[in-house]
Every structure is written in C-alpha cells, then in structure tokens.
C-alpha cells in the first residue's frame, strides 16, 4: 500500500476533527475547542504535504475534500443533529461516486 494514502487518511481525520470543533470554538472565543481547531488543521496540512510526495495533487485534493465533505455532513447529522435532506444526501453520493471514478478508472491516480 502506498503510504501516501495512509497519510491522506490521517489528514482527512485531522481536518474533520478540526472542522467539527469550529462550532464549539464559538468564533475562537473558547480556548480548548480553538486549540483543537488549530492543532487539527496544522496536522491535516502537514500530512497532506506528505501525501503530495507520492499522490498527484488533483487526486489527493479530490479525495481529501470529498471525504471531508461527506464526513462533516455525517458529523453534523449524527452529533450536531443537523438534518440532511434528500438533495444533500444525493449530492454527497455524487461526490463519493466522483472520487470512486477517479480512483478506479483514472490513470492519473496511478502516477
């Protein structure tokens, strides 16, 4: 397995944690959630920089942003009790399908 994809997974998880803590930071007025946001984004971008040594930037960013969107949507729904309507669910499904197409069929992903 390409370690770039392991690092990408770490970057995605760190970004989701950071973004999830943004609401709790209340505009960076609460120290602990604000620290989680900062640490999460620093970690996410550090690992994303490592990913780019072995994964093309377009592929890495498509996976990173697509997975982030879907995971944040799930966190909002499950943890923050924010509703997801049918268009939101369909849109997220299209994002997942787009990332799958890149991974499965694009020769760019193999470079």
C-alpha positions, 0 to 999 in steps of 0.5 A: 500500500502506498503510504501516501494514502495512509497519510491522506487518511490521517489528514482527512481525520485531522481536518474533520476533527478540526472542522467539527470543533469550529462550532464549539470554538464559538468564533475562537472565543473558547480556548480548548475547542480553538486549540483543537481547531488549530492543532487539527488543521496544522496536522491535516496540512502537514500530512497532506504535504506528505501525501503530495510526495507520492499522490498527484495533487488533483487526486489527493485534493479530490479525495481529501475534500470529498471525504471531508465533505461527506464526513462533516455532513455525517458529523453534523447529522449524527452529533450536531443533529443537523438534518440532511435532506434528500438533495444533500444526501444525493449530492454527497453520493455524487461526490463519493461516486466522483472520487470512486471514478477517479480512483478506479478508472483514472490513470492519473491516480496511478502516477 
